[in-house]
Amino acid sequence: MSADELGNKLTDKQAKNKEDNAGYPWFRTPEWIRELCIFFKTLSKLEIEAMASKGLKFLADKYIPEKINIGDWID
């Protein structure tokens, strides 16, 4: 599902904030650099923000536990 389909396109202000945040040292790992490249190419919200539109209960009860169980996160 695309960012447009989820309604997750960023506002100009959000894009600027994300650009500023990309300068933090913890975003300099290869995994984060790859994710940020995807983000800047699509200008869509990052995964957890996109999934939050489905509700916090969904995130807490289903999405995050599944990610933890399969070890799918960026260090």
C-alpha positions as CSV (number, residue, x, y, z in Angstrom):
1,M,0.0,0.0,0.0
2,S,1.5,3.4,-1.0
3,A,1.8,6.5,1.2
4,D,-0.9,8.2,-0.9
5,E,-3.3,5.3,-0.3
6,L,-2.6,5.5,3.5
7,G,-2.9,9.3,3.4
8,N,0.6,9.6,4.7
9,K,2.1,12.3,2.5
10,L,4.1,14.8,4.5
11,T,3.4,18.5,4.8
12,D,6.3,20.8,3.9
13,K,6.9,21.5,7.6
14,Q,7.0,17.8,8.4
15,A,9.5,17.2,5.6
16,K,11.7,20.0,6.9
17,N,11.6,18.6,10.4
18,K,12.6,15.2,9.1
19,E,15.4,16.6,7.1
20,D,16.8,18.4,10.2
21,N,16.5,15.2,12.3
22,A,18.4,13.2,9.7
23,G,21.6,15.0,11.0
24,Y,21.6,13.2,14.3
25,P,24.4,10.8,14.9
26,W,22.2,7.7,15.5
27,F,20.8,8.1,12.0
28,R,24.3,7.5,10.5
29,T,24.2,3.6,10.5
30,P,23.9,1.9,7.1
31,E,20.4,0.7,8.0
32,W,19.1,4.2,8.9
33,I,20.8,5.7,5.9
34,R,19.0,3.3,3.6
35,E,15.6,4.1,5.4
36,L,16.2,7.8,5.2
37,C,17.1,7.6,1.4
38,I,13.7,5.8,0.9
39,F,12.0,8.5,3.0
40,F,13.5,11.4,1.1
41,K,12.8,9.8,-2.3
42,T,9.1,9.2,-1.4
43,L,8.5,12.1,1.1
44,S,6.1,9.8,2.9
45,K,5.8,9.4,6.7
46,L,8.0,6.7,8.3
47,E,6.5,3.3,9.0
48,I,5.4,3.8,12.6
49,E,3.7,7.1,11.8
50,A,2.0,5.6,8.8
51,M,0.7,2.7,10.9
52,A,-0.5,5.0,13.7
53,S,-3.4,6.0,11.4
54,K,-4.8,2.6,12.2
55,G,-5.0,3.5,15.9
56,L,-2.8,3.1,18.9
57,K,-4.5,-0.1,20.0
58,F,-3.6,-1.7,16.6
59,L,0.1,-0.6,17.1
60,A,0.3,-1.8,20.8
61,D,-1.6,-5.0,20.4
62,K,-0.7,-6.2,16.9
63,Y,1.9,-4.3,14.9
64,I,4.7,-3.7,17.4
65,P,4.5,-7.2,19.0
66,E,4.7,-8.8,15.5
67,K,7.8,-6.6,14.7
68,I,9.4,-7.6,17.9
69,N,8.6,-11.3,17.5
70,I,10.2,-11.4,14.0
71,G,13.1,-9.1,14.9
72,D,12.2,-6.5,12.3
73,W,13.6,-3.2,13.5
74,I,16.6,-0.9,12.9
75,D,19.3,-0.8,15.5
